[in-house]
Amino acid sequence: VQLQASGGGMVQAGGSLTLSCAASGSIHSFPTVAWYRQAPGKQRELVASIISGKIINYGDSVKGRFIISRDDAKNTLELQMSSLTPEDTAIYYCNARRGNLLYWGQGTLVTVSS
């Protein structure tokens, strides 16, 4: 399956963005989906994940501000981001995992200006 992330852009601090990740095939068979991000000079970090189709986890820095969701009927994954800060500036990647199979999207850049 191929993943295509979109929705990134430039936004002012305090603003909102919604990222989407479209799968070329069915994501229903992938119980775990997630968003990661990588800021300049930093390691890639987990933003949010849905494990086994229902357990939702968020990174500490985004709790209460971001919401992850999946729509298996549309083969999409979304990340609703609000109250954005410059520290959220990063390239955001989606992924889907089933067992040892792990697929990554190409990333979408989010830039938050102060």
ZAMARGU-4260 file (C-alpha; in steps of 0.2 Angstrom, whole numbers, plus 5000, padded with zeros to 4 digits):
<rodrens>
0) 5000/5000/5000 | 5006/5018/4997 | 5002/5032/5008 | 5000/5050/5003 | 5001/5063/5016
5) 4994/5081/5013 | 4987/5096/5021 | 5003/5104/5027 | 5006/5122/5026 | 5010/5138/5035
10) 5000/5144/5049 | 5001/5156/5063 | 5003/5151/5081 | 4986/5147/5089 | 4980/5141/5072
15) 4973/5125/5066 | 4977/5113/5052 | 4971/5096/5047 | 4982/5083/5039 | 4976/5069/5029
20) 4984/5053/5023 | 4977/5043/5009 | 4981/5025/5006 | 4981/5018/4989 | 4973/5002/4995
25) 4963/4996/5010 | 4970/5001/5027 | 4957/4990/5035 | 4969/4976/5037 | 4982/4988/5046
30) 4977/4988/5064 | 4990/5001/5069 | 4991/5018/5060 | 5001/5033/5066 | 5007/5050/5063
35) 5025/5055/5067 | 5035/5071/5065 | 5052/5076/5063 | 5058/5094/5067 | 5074/5101/5060
40) 5089/5093/5069 | 5078/5082/5079 | 5074/5064/5079 | 5057/5058/5072 | 5044/5057/5086
45) 5027/5049/5088 | 5013/5062/5087 | 4998/5050/5088 | 4993/5032/5085 | 4979/5021/5084
50) 4983/5003/5090 | 4973/4987/5086 | 4960/4998/5078 | 4955/5007/5094 | 4968/5011/5107
55) 4973/5029/5104 | 4990/5037/5110 | 4996/5054/5109 | 5013/5061/5112 | 5014/5072/5128
60) 5017/5088/5118 | 5001/5086/5108 | 4989/5079/5121 | 4973/5090/5121 | 4977/5099/5105
65) 4978/5085/5092 | 4965/5072/5087 | 4969/5057/5076 | 4956/5047/5067 | 4954/5034/5053
70) 4941/5031/5041 | 4943/5013/5034 | 4929/5016/5022 | 4938/5030/5014 | 4956/5022/5017
75) 4961/5038/5025 | 4970/5044/5041 | 4968/5061/5048 | 4976/5072/5061 | 4967/5087/5067
80) 4979/5100/5075 | 4974/5115/5085 | 4982/5128/5096 | 4998/5126/5086 | 5014/5133/5092
85) 5031/5136/5083 | 5037/5120/5092 | 5025/5110/5081 | 5035/5115/5065 | 5040/5099/5057
90) 5038/5087/5043 | 5023/5075/5047 | 5023/5057/5042 | 5009/5044/5042 | 5012/5026/5043
95) 5002/5010/5044 | 5008/4994/5052 | 5003/4976/5051 | 5014/4963/5059 | 5031/4966/5052
100) 5025/4976/5037 | 5027/4995/5040 | 5023/5008/5027 | 5027/5026/5027 | 5020/5041/5018
105) 5031/5054/5011 | 5028/5068/5023 | 5020/5085/5023 | 5028/5100/5030 | 5019/5110/5044
110) 5027/5127/5048 | 5020/5137/5062 | 5025/5155/5063 | 5025/5165/5080
</rodrens>
